[in-house]
Amino acid sequence: MRQKVATIQDVARLSGVSTATVSRALSHPDRVAEPTREAVLRAVRETGYVANPMARNLRRRRTGSILALVPNLANPFFSEILSGLASVLTPAGYGLLIADTHTDPAGRLTYYLESGLADGVVVFDGTLPEEALATRRRPPVILACEWMGETLPSVRVDNAAGAEIAIRHLYEMGHRRIGHAMGPVGNVLTESRLAGARRELEALGLPLREDWIFRGDFGLASGSAAAMTWLGLKERPTAVFCASDEAACGFMGALQHAGISVPSAVSVVGFDDIEVAAHLVPPLTTIRQPRRQIGRRAGELLSAMIEARALGGPSELLPVELIRRQSVAPPPPGQGDLP
């Protein structure tokens, strides 16, 4: 004989309150008086009632899901941010859906935003068309790490300030010949970090020579290519600030394969502080982004936008931190001055 499934009406009857109060006590316990909340929870235990999240979301006209649009799921940079995001969304009753914007067809963006697939969207890809994200048929959207003008809220770090800190550290270690391995041209992170590096070098009275700017992207292969270019220079920078830790890993690895020692021959600074940075040989000096905090704040701000039924909201700029490790040393003897 099938046992009867407990309903919210059973809980309301046993606890002596309305079904609306039961629902409120379970979904927003802070809004219910403690004696009432305890009576409801006691009735839930006695009846064995289990809330139906699908039915609740249907009543609230919500899906119970948040969509994260990530440009490259293979990039280890995003793991801790997604973990921070989930740490906020899961207790709030949201499931996290993840889509890779580099592998999905570009036309899927409109579908993601207008299909009702999710109650909110976290965008990690600043190259997506802003006009698509600005449509009023979309759910609330927040950008994490990257940004698009000032029309959409974002949570990110001060990238230019991070680049300034990196350059200043190299200068304080005695370097005057400083190069830069860039990210992809046109990317807001690339442009902001390049601008910060230029500004600090200018303030220190140092040039950023064109032949010391290594164009590429944020990946390992790009860093390796920058190392090959560095090896071919007649006059080499004694230190290189890389726009990402992955590029720094590629740069250091290629030089080591060529028999060049880091930091004896050249010092290297990265940006991000991904997990592997501390385990390289030598460990990588880098600019740390508080990635878990970025994820948490993006989740909190997006949840508030959903509750308020708002398409806009505030942005936050988080500080960065210089992590000193062993990939930076004073320049080689006789190379501390400009050529």
DABELLIN-V973487 format. One line per field, one symbol per residue. ss: DSSP state (@ for helix, = for strand, . for the rest). phi: phi as a letter, one per 30 degrees, with the letter a starting at -180 (. if undefined). A space follows every 10 residues. Layout:
BEGIN
ss = ???
phi = ???
END
This chain:
BEGIN
ss = .......@@@ @@@@@...@@ @@@@@@@.@@ @..@@@@@@@ @@@@@@@... ..@@@@@@@. ....====== ......@@@@ @@@@@@@@@. ....====== .......@@@ @@@@.....= ===......@ @@@......= ====...... ...====.@@ @@@@@@@@@@ @@.....=== =......@@@ @@@@@@@@@@ @@@......@ @@==.....@ @@@@@@@@@@ @.......== ==..@@@@@@ @@@@@@@... ......==== ==..@@@@@. ....====.. @@@@@@@@@@ @@@@@@@... .....===.. ===....... .........
phi = .dddddcddd dddddibddd deddddcbed cbeedddddd dddddddidb dcdddddddd hbcibbcccc daddddeded dddddddcdd ddjccccbbc ddcdeeddee dedcdidbda bccccdcddd ddddddddde bbcbicabhb dcdbbacddd dddddddddd dddjdbcccb cddddjddde dddddddddd ddddicdcdd dcccdabccd ddddddddde ddddccddbb ccdadddddd ddddddddic dccecacbbc bkidededcd bdeddacdcd dddedddddd ddedddddhc dcadcbccdc bdcdbcdbbe deeicdcdd
END
